[in-house]
Amino acid sequence: MTELAWALVAPLNIFLFLVVPIWLVLHYRSKRRLDEGLDDSARTRLEQALQQSEQLAERVDTLERLLDQEVPEWRQR
């Protein structure tokens, strides 16, 4: 083989036998974790965040109603 071919054989072998298997293992492990979904603590935190966002939305609605009564033109400012 030519010198150029020998210079490419070692990096190619390293890539094929070391990098590709690690890459595949990490890829499919992360894919499996995504398919599993949320664990219990993450689901609990998500539900708490949803409840808090609903409470904040109710507060904004209340404040808008109060402003509509007290300062009817506040939306045009």
Secondary structure, DSSP 8 states (H G I E B T S, - for coil): --HHHHHHHHHHHHIIIIIHHHHHHHHHHHHHHHHH---HHHHHHHHHHHHHHHHHHHHHHHHHHHHHHH-TTGGG-
